[in-house]
Amino acid sequence: MADASVRRSFRRVQLACTPCHRAKLKCNREVVCDQCSKRSRVSQCVYTEQGLRFNTARQNAASMRAKLDRLEKLFVHLKGDSNSKVQLPDFFGQAHHDEGGAPCSSPCLKVTSFSRPAGNTYHISPSHWESIMDDIADVKAYFEMEDCLESLDSYESFEPGGSASGIQPYFNVSVIPTKEDLLLLLPSKLDTDRLVGSWYNGIDPLRLIVHAPSFQIDYQLFWQDPASVDMQWLAMLFAIITAGAEISGQIRDDAATLVMADRLRITTVHAINMADCTTIKKWLLETLLIHARAYQIRNQETDVHVCSLLGFCTRLAIMAGFHLDPSRHSAISAHTCEMRRRIWACVCEQDVIGSYQRGAFSAIFRTKSDNVPPANLLDTDFSREAVPAPRSKEDYTPALHQAHCSGLIDVFGDIVHASENLGTPIQADTDALYCRLLQARASWPKVLCLTPFDQAFMDSNELILNRFNLKFLFLKAVCVLYRDYLGTPGIEQERCLAAAEELVRNQMSMLEHTQPGSKLASSTVFIKHHIHDFNLATMLLCLDMATVRTPADEPDPSDRRVCLRPVIIQACNLWLQTGVSSRRARHALNAVLKFVHQKQHDSPSDIGISSLIVEVDQVSADSLQPDSLYSPTISFFMNSLV
């Protein structure tokens, strides 16, 4: 079966020119395509014989219509003359007869084959049967070419940058290929090994949801017999190599690898649809989460498509009972219990963080869950047959970070829900949430507490970044909890501004070590998503700076607002040097930078809240999409100024 599918695939016509086909570029299929013209390789722009014929047939649609008209007139003429016997002359002027010697009549038009001397050329009139058969062959080739184009469009029409068809698996897919077609789109084993390794060796928290030793066993069995693989596992493999291509392409700044990631992403969508993502199946949640994560790595933000996909994952997880403690069911193995805990922890984190960043309601809020955090185990510590006791809390593993991150996520989700209330915040509820935050931070082991770089230079990049992740999440939760108290002097406002200032200073310290040659230079791709936390903190500080003062006031060098201006400017410049993939985050960063520059060079009475409103209004109206005006950063910024 696999051999037959391979033979069938080679009959697919290559429509692009040879250089564009090899480089996987979008070819407009002209005699000299636009890609070859731009790259000054006109002499190399060649097509295959079949591809050239099909492209010519498409460009000559008028010729196809003329041939159809001629065929129609001929057969109408033959049909009208049905009462008389029709003899079609052959090359030598003789009439063809059937086996009984009678000439063939017009309704049957029986044609017998004959041999012609090789190397000779003969004139064939338009009414000759060979001319008719040539016309029919051209027409068939034309319509087969149209069908081929429709099937190829589902693979080749994806444009980098994140269209809806490239992220949502249950929308905008008109053609579903077969499993054999998807296997043919899989990169070579050497490239697949490299991309899988790029994802597993990266600093991605979602690595926890795919047990590495078990996956390696299944991976080796897959290459022994690819045709027998389950569609869910194949979809997960495509999602993993897509994420690996994104990570590898951004770290090495390789445009070809990023183009490969774009094509693998749309192939992942087809694989997910073939696996039927609307039902609860093994490996389905892992596939959807990694698929969404690969898109976030490219754009470093959660747009509406990713947000809806994460909400879909959350509801699937609840339907499958991932929010319940699996240890209560004796039929579930210890290995499956541990993996379900990891998946549920990652689902909660992705849903809460993604929903807040998008300004949407979390799909997981008020879901009663009795599941426990993941155990402190490495993937190599347990197998499908046995799960040992967890390690010590001072023994670092990625699961240890995820377990303590889950505790913060629970509190942060409640804080976000409380901040969405329309009324005045209740002081007792706010204090209770702050106490929960302090308790969550107090439970951190020493190995996860943030330490200065001069004391952590021997630690792994993963451990350092996970320390920053926990610290940033805690500080962001404090900022969101007390942001409604800005403008009201008191301990609440001081806590909010102190958390925002600490977040900015910590991010500046992190960014200083991401410059070329520094320790975190190779981990920049896993840092860029923190730009949203930075924008939130700097906007809170800018709101405090925008307080209107009287002209008599003189700037005090010891004032925190004055001391923070150069810090914010330096941190913004570091972010611009690092690179901000999100367009909305980049515009917000530029607005903050411009505002602080004006505050630093102008008198305090010249710059006030009205100037800050102008900056945000200009960013919102000129640079952001309409739906981005409802993002939590911009909407809060505007509402706080009223």
C-alpha positions in Angstrom: 0.0 0.0 0.0 2.8 2.4 0.9 4.5 1.6 -2.4 1.4 2.3 -4.4 0.9 5.6 -2.7 4.5 6.6 -3.5 4.0 5.7 -7.1 0.8 7.7 -7.2 2.5 10.7 -5.7 5.1 10.9 -8.4 2.3 11.5 -11.0 1.6 14.9 -9.3 2.8 17.5 -11.7 5.5 20.0 -10.6 4.0 23.3 -11.6 6.7 25.6 -10.1 10.0 26.2 -11.8 12.9 24.1 -10.6 14.7 26.8 -8.4 11.4 27.7 -6.7 10.5 24.1 -6.2 13.8 23.3 -4.5 13.8 26.5 -2.3 10.0 26.1 -1.6 9.2 29.6 -2.8 5.9 30.9 -4.1 6.2 30.7 -7.9 3.9 32.6 -10.1 4.6 30.1 -12.9 5.4 32.6 -15.6 8.0 31.9 -18.3 10.4 33.8 -16.1 8.9 33.8 -12.7 9.0 36.7 -10.3 11.2 34.9 -7.8 13.9 34.1 -10.4 13.7 37.7 -11.7 14.3 39.2 -8.3 17.2 36.9 -7.7 18.8 37.4 -11.1 18.7 33.8 -12.2 16.7 34.1 -15.4 18.7 31.4 -17.1 18.0 28.9 -14.3 14.2 29.4 -14.4 13.2 26.2 -16.2 10.1 24.0 -15.9 9.5 20.3 -16.3 7.9 19.2 -19.6 4.6 18.3 -18.0 4.6 21.4 -15.8 5.2 23.7 -18.8 2.4 22.1 -20.7 0.0 22.4 -17.9 1.0 26.1 -17.2 0.6 26.8 -20.9 -2.8 25.2 -21.0 -4.0 27.3 -18.1 -2.7 30.5 -19.8 -4.4 29.6 -23.0 -8.0 29.2 -21.8 -9.3 30.8 -25.0 -7.6 28.0 -27.0 -9.3 25.4 -24.8 -12.7 27.0 -25.5 -12.0 27.0 -29.2 -11.1 23.3 -29.1 -14.3 22.6 -27.2 -16.4 24.5 -29.8 -14.7 22.6 -32.6 -15.4 19.3 -30.9 -19.0 20.2 -30.3 -19.6 21.3 -34.0 -17.9 18.1 -35.3 -20.0 15.7 -33.2 -23.2 17.7 -33.9 -22.4 17.3 -37.6 -21.8 13.6 -37.2 -24.9 13.2 -35.2 -27.0 15.0 -37.8 -25.7 12.7 -40.5 -26.6 9.6 -38.5 -28.7 8.1 -41.3 -25.7 7.8 -43.7 -22.7 5.7 -43.2 -19.6 7.5 -42.2 -16.1 6.4 -43.2 -13.1 8.0 -41.7 -10.1 8.0 -44.0 -6.8 6.8 -42.6 -3.4 8.0 -43.5 -3.4 6.1 -46.8 -6.9 7.1 -47.9 -8.5 3.8 -47.0 -11.7 3.3 -45.0 -11.6 1.5 -41.7 -14.0 -1.4 -41.2 -15.0 -3.5 -38.3 -14.2 -7.2 -37.9 -17.1 -8.2 -40.1 -16.0 -6.0 -43.0 -18.8 -3.5 -42.6 -18.0 0.2 -42.3 -18.6 1.7 -38.9 -21.6 4.0 -38.7 -21.6 7.4 -37.0 -23.2 6.4 -33.7 -20.4 4.0 -32.8 -17.4 5.5 -34.7 -15.4 2.4 -34.1 -11.6 3.0 -34.6 -9.1 0.3 -35.2 -5.4 0.7 -34.6 -2.8 0.5 -37.3 0.9 1.0 -37.5 2.6 3.8 -39.4 6.1 3.9 -40.7 8.5 5.4 -38.2 10.2 8.6 -39.0 7.6 9.8 -41.5 5.4 12.9 -41.1 1.8 13.0 -42.3 -0.8 15.7 -42.6 -4.0 15.1 -40.5 -7.1 17.1 -41.3 -9.1 18.6 -38.4 -11.9 16.0 -38.9 -9.5 13.1 -38.6 -10.0 10.8 -35.5 -6.4 11.4 -34.3 -6.9 15.1 -34.4 -10.0 14.7 -32.3 -8.3 12.5 -29.8 -5.4 15.0 -29.5 -8.0 17.7 -28.7 -9.7 15.5 -26.2 -6.3 14.8 -24.5 -5.6 18.5 -24.3 -9.0 19.2 -22.7 -8.5 16.4 -20.2 -5.0 17.7 -19.3 -6.5 21.2 -18.8 -9.2 20.0 -16.4 -6.8 17.6 -14.6 -4.5 20.6 -14.2 -7.3 22.6 -12.5 -7.9 19.7 -10.1 -4.2 19.5 -9.3 -4.1 23.2 -8.6 -7.0 23.1 -6.2 -5.3 20.3 -4.3 -2.0 22.0 -4.2 -3.5 25.3 -3.1 -4.3 23.8 0.3 -0.5 23.3 0.8 1.1 26.1 -1.1 -1.3 29.0 -0.4 -0.2 29.5 3.2 1.6 32.9 3.7 4.0 33.4 6.6 2.6 35.6 9.3 -0.3 33.6 10.6 -3.5 33.5 8.6 -6.5 31.8 10.1 -5.9 28.7 8.0 -2.5 28.3 9.5 -3.5 28.0 13.2 -7.1 26.9 13.6 -7.4 23.2 12.9 -11.2 23.1 12.6 -11.7 26.0 10.2 -10.8 26.9 6.6 -9.6 23.4 5.4 -11.3 22.5 2.2 -9.2 19.6 1.1 -8.3 16.7 3.4 -5.3 14.7 2.2 -4.7 11.0 2.9 -2.3 9.7 5.4 0.0 8.7 2.6 0.0 12.3 1.3 1.0 13.6 4.8 3.8 11.0 5.1 5.2 12.3 1.8 5.2 15.8 3.2 7.2 14.7 6.2 10.9 15.9 6.0 13.6 13.3 5.7 14.6 11.4 8.8 17.7 13.4 9.2 15.8 16.7 9.2 13.1 15.3 11.4 15.6 14.1 14.0 17.2 17.5 14.0 13.8 19.3 14.4 12.6 17.0 17.2 15.9 17.5 19.0 15.6 21.3 18.7 12.3 21.2 20.5 13.3 18.8 23.2 16.5 20.5 23.9 14.9 24.0 24.0 13.5 25.7 27.1 9.8 25.1 26.4 7.6 24.2 29.4 5.4 22.1 27.1 8.1 19.5 26.8 6.7 18.1 30.0 3.5 16.9 28.4 5.4 14.5 26.0 7.3 11.8 28.0 10.7 11.8 26.2 11.7 8.1 26.7 8.2 6.9 25.6 8.2 9.2 22.6 11.6 8.0 21.5 10.3 4.4 21.5 7.3 5.3 19.5 9.5 7.4 17.2 11.7 4.5 16.4 8.8 2.2 15.7 7.3 4.9 13.4 10.2 4.9 11.1 10.1 1.1 10.9 6.5 1.2 9.6 5.2 4.7 8.9 2.0 3.5 7.3 0.7 1.9 10.5 1.0 5.0 12.7 -2.0 6.5 14.4 -3.2 9.8 12.9 -3.1 11.5 16.4 0.5 10.5 16.9 1.4 11.7 13.4 -0.3 15.0 14.0 1.7 15.4 17.3 4.9 14.6 15.4 4.1 17.4 12.9 3.4 19.8 15.7 6.7 19.0 17.4 8.8 19.4 14.3 6.9 22.7 13.5 7.9 24.0 17.0 11.4 22.7 16.5 11.7 24.5 13.1 10.5 27.7 14.7 13.0 27.5 17.5 15.9 26.4 15.2 15.1 29.0 12.6 15.0 31.9 15.0 18.1 30.9 16.9 20.1 30.5 13.7 18.3 33.3 11.9 17.7 30.8 9.1 15.0 32.0 6.6 14.7 28.6 4.9 14.0 26.8 8.2 11.3 29.4 9.0 9.7 28.8 5.6 9.7 25.1 6.4 8.0 25.9 9.7 5.2 27.7 7.8 4.6 24.8 5.6 4.8 22.3 8.4 2.2 24.3 10.3 -0.4 24.0 7.6 0.4 20.3 7.3 -0.2 20.0 11.0 -3.6 21.5 10.6 -4.5 18.8 8.0 -3.2 16.1 10.3 -5.2 17.4 13.2 -8.4 17.4 11.0 -7.7 13.9 9.9 -7.4 12.8 13.5 -10.8 14.5 14.3 -9.9 17.1 16.9 -13.5 17.3 18.1 -13.3 14.0 20.0 -11.3 12.9 23.0 -8.4 10.8 21.8 -4.9 9.9 22.9 -2.2 12.5 22.1 -4.8 15.0 20.9 -4.4 17.6 23.7 -0.6 17.4 23.5 -0.9 18.1 19.7 -3.2 21.1 20.1 -1.1 22.7 22.8 2.2 22.3 20.9 0.5 23.5 17.7 -0.6 26.7 19.5 2.8 27.0 21.2 4.6 26.9 17.8 2.5 29.8 16.6 3.2 31.8 19.8 7.0 31.2 19.3 6.7 32.8 15.8 4.6 35.9 16.8 5.3 36.1 20.5 1.7 37.0 21.3 -1.7 35.4 21.7 -4.0 36.5 18.9 -7.7 35.7 18.6 -7.0 32.4 16.8 -4.6 31.1 19.4 -6.9 32.3 22.2 -9.9 30.4 20.8 -7.7 27.3 20.2 -6.5 27.4 23.8 -10.1 27.7 25.0 -10.9 24.7 22.9 -8.1 22.8 24.4 -9.3 23.7 27.9 -12.8 22.4 27.2 -11.5 19.2 25.7 -9.4 18.7 28.8 -12.4 19.2 31.1 -14.5 16.9 29.0 -11.7 14.2 29.3 -11.6 14.7 33.1 -8.1 16.1 33.3 -9.2 18.4 36.1 -9.9 15.4 38.4 -7.4 13.5 40.4 -6.6 10.4 38.3 -5.2 8.4 41.2 -8.7 7.7 42.4 -9.2 5.4 39.4 -7.4 2.1 39.7 -7.6 1.4 36.0 -5.3 4.4 35.3 -1.6 3.5 35.5 0.8 5.6 37.5 2.5 6.8 34.4 -0.7 8.0 32.9 -1.6 9.7 36.1 1.6 11.7 36.1 1.2 12.7 32.5 -2.4 13.8 33.0 -1.2 16.0 35.9 1.4 17.6 33.7 -1.0 18.2 30.9 -3.6 19.8 33.2 -1.0 22.1 34.7 0.1 23.3 31.2 -3.5 23.7 30.1 -4.3 25.9 33.1 -1.2 28.0 32.5 -1.7 28.5 28.8 -5.4 29.3 29.2 -5.1 31.8 32.1 -2.0 33.6 30.6 -3.3 33.6 27.1 -6.8 34.8 28.0 -5.4 37.6 30.1 -3.0 38.7 27.4 -5.8 38.7 24.9 -8.3 40.5 27.2 -10.7 37.5 27.1 -12.4 35.5 29.8 -10.6 32.4 30.9 -12.4 29.2 29.9 -11.0 27.4 33.0 -12.3 29.9 35.7 -14.5 28.3 38.4 -13.7 24.8 37.3 -13.6 22.7 40.4 -10.4 20.7 40.3 -8.9 18.3 42.7 -5.9 17.4 40.6 -2.5 17.8 42.3 0.6 19.5 40.8 3.1 17.3 38.9 5.6 15.3 40.8 9.2 16.5 40.9 10.6 13.9 38.5 12.7 13.9 35.4 11.5 12.1 32.3 14.2 9.6 32.8 13.1 8.9 36.4 10.0 7.0 35.4 8.7 4.8 32.6 5.4 3.3 31.5 5.9 0.4 33.8 6.9 2.2 37.1 6.9 5.7 38.7 9.2 6.1 41.7 8.8 8.6 44.6 9.4 12.2 43.7 12.7 13.9 44.2 13.5 16.4 46.9 12.2 20.0 46.6 15.7 21.3 46.4 16.6 19.0 43.5 15.7 21.1 40.4 13.7 19.6 37.5 11.5 21.3 34.9 8.5 19.6 36.7 9.4 21.4 39.9 9.1 24.8 38.2 5.8 23.8 36.6 4.4 22.7 40.0 5.1 26.0 41.7 4.1 27.9 38.6 0.7 26.1 38.8 0.2 27.5 42.4 0.8 31.0 41.1 -1.5 30.5 38.1 -4.3 29.6 40.4 -4.0 32.8 42.4 -3.4 34.9 39.2 -6.5 33.5 37.6 -8.6 34.7 40.6 -6.9 38.1 40.6 -7.7 38.6 36.9 -11.3 37.6 37.6 -11.5 40.1 40.5 -10.0 42.8 38.4 -12.7 42.4 35.8 -15.5 43.3 38.2 -17.2 46.6 37.4 -17.5 47.8 41.0 -15.0 49.1 43.4 -12.6 46.4 44.6 -13.4 45.1 48.1 -10.4 45.7 50.4 -10.8 42.4 52.3 -10.8 40.3 49.1 -7.8 42.2 47.8 -5.9 41.6 51.0 -6.8 37.9 50.9 -5.5 37.5 47.4 -2.3 39.2 48.3 -1.8 36.9 51.2 -2.3 33.9 48.8 0.4 35.4 46.6 2.8 35.7 49.5 2.1 32.1 50.6 2.7 30.8 47.0 6.1 32.7 47.0 7.0 31.4 50.4 6.7 27.9 49.2 9.3 28.3 46.5 12.5 26.2 47.2 15.7 28.0 47.3 16.8 26.6 43.9 13.9 28.5 42.2 14.5 31.9 43.9 16.0 34.6 41.7 19.7 35.1 42.4 22.2 37.7 41.0 23.9 36.7 37.8 27.4 36.8 39.4 26.1 33.9 41.6 24.3 32.0 38.9 26.8 31.9 36.1 27.3 28.2 36.5 23.5 27.4 36.4 21.8 26.2 33.3 20.0 28.7 31.1 16.8 26.8 31.7 17.1 27.2 35.5 17.9 30.9 35.2 14.9 31.6 32.9 12.5 29.6 35.0 13.6 31.7 38.0 12.8 34.8 36.0 9.4 33.3 34.9 8.3 32.7 38.5 9.5 36.2 39.6 7.8 38.0 36.7 4.5 36.1 37.2 4.5 37.0 40.9 5.2 40.7 40.2 2.7 40.9 37.3 0.0 39.4 39.7 0.8 42.2 42.2 0.5 44.8 39.5 -2.8 43.6 38.3 -4.1 43.1 41.8 -3.4 46.8 42.9 -3.6 48.6 39.6 -7.1 50.0 40.4 -5.6 51.8 43.4 -3.3 54.0 41.3 -4.0 57.6 42.0 -5.0 56.8 45.6 -2.1 57.3 48.0 -1.7 54.4 50.2 0.1 51.1 50.7 -1.8 49.5 47.8 -0.5 52.1 45.3 3.1 51.7 46.7 2.9 47.9 46.3 1.8 48.3 42.7 4.5 50.8 41.8 7.2 48.9 43.7 6.3 45.6 41.9 6.3 47.4 38.5 9.7 49.0 39.2 11.2 45.7 40.3 9.8 43.9 37.2 11.4 46.6 34.9 14.8 46.3 36.7 14.8 42.5 36.6 13.9 42.5 33.0 16.7 45.0 32.3 19.1 42.7 34.1 17.9 39.7 32.1 18.2 41.6 28.7 21.7 42.7 29.5 22.8 39.0 29.5 21.0 38.3 26.2 23.4 40.4 24.1 25.8 38.6 21.7 28.4 36.7 23.6 26.5 36.7 26.9 25.2 33.7 28.7 21.6 33.9 27.6 22.3 34.9 24.0 21.2 31.5 22.7 17.9 31.6 24.6 16.5 34.9 23.3 13.6 33.1 21.6 12.3 31.9 25.0 12.5 35.4 26.5 10.7 37.6 23.9 7.2 36.8 25.3 8.1 38.8 28.5 7.7 42.0 26.5 4.0 42.0 27.4 4.8 42.0 31.2 7.3 44.8 30.5 4.8 46.9 28.7 2.3 46.5 31.6 4.8 47.5 34.2 6.2 50.5 32.2 2.6 51.8 31.5 1.8 51.7 35.2 5.0 53.7 35.9 4.2 56.1 33.1 0.7 56.7 34.6 2.4 57.6 37.9 4.8 60.0 36.0 1.9 61.6 34.2 0.6 63.1 37.5 0.0 66.8 36.8 2.2 69.1 38.9 2.3 72.9 39.4 4.9 74.9 37.5 6.6 75.8 40.8 7.5 72.2 41.4 11.1 71.4 40.7 12.3 67.9 39.8 13.9 66.2 42.8 16.9 64.1 41.8 15.9 61.7 44.7 12.4 61.3 43.4 11.6 57.8 42.3 9.9 59.0 39.1 13.1 60.9 38.1 15.4 58.0 38.9 13.2 55.6 36.9 13.3 57.6 33.6 16.8 56.5 32.5 16.1 53.0 33.7 13.0 52.7 31.5 14.8 54.3 28.5 17.7 51.8 28.8 15.3 48.9 29.2 13.3 49.9 26.2 16.4 50.2 24.1 17.5 46.8 25.2 14.2 45.3 24.1 14.5 47.0 20.7 18.0 45.5 20.4 16.8 42.1 21.4 13.9 42.3 18.9 10.2 42.5 19.5 8.2 40.1 17.2 4.8 41.3 18.3 3.7 44.3 16.3 1.3 45.6 19.0 3.9 45.1 21.7 6.5 47.0 19.6 4.1 50.0 19.1 3.3 50.1 22.8 7.1 50.0 23.6 7.7 52.9 21.2 4.9 54.9 22.8 6.4 54.4 26.3 9.9 55.3 25.1 8.7 58.5 23.4 6.7 59.5 26.5 9.6 59.0 28.9 11.9 60.9 26.6 9.5 63.9 26.6 9.2 63.7 30.4 13.0 63.7 30.8 13.7 66.7 28.5 10.6 68.9 29.2 9.5 70.6 32.4 7.1 68.6 34.6 4.2 71.0 33.9 4.5 70.6 30.1 3.8 66.8 30.1 0.8 65.4 31.8 -2.0 62.9 31.4 -3.2 64.5 28.2 0.2 63.8 26.5 0.0 60.2 27.6 -3.5 59.9 26.1 -2.3 61.3 22.8 0.5 58.8 22.7 -1.8 55.8 23.3 -4.5 57.2 21.0 -1.9 57.5 18.2 -0.7 54.0 18.6 -4.2 52.6 18.8 -5.5 54.5 15.8 -2.6 54.3 13.4 -0.8 51.1 14.2 -3.1 48.6 15.9 -5.8 46.4 14.5 -9.3 47.1 15.7 -9.5 44.1 17.9 -6.3 44.9 19.6 -7.9 48.0 21.2 -9.4 45.6 23.7 -6.1 44.0 24.8 -5.6 44.3 28.6 -2.6 46.5 28.2 -4.1 49.2 26.0 -7.6 49.1 27.4 -6.4 49.4 31.0 -4.0 52.2 30.0 -6.9 54.1 28.5 -9.4 53.4 31.3 -7.0 54.4 34.0 -6.6 57.8 32.5 -10.3 58.6 32.7 
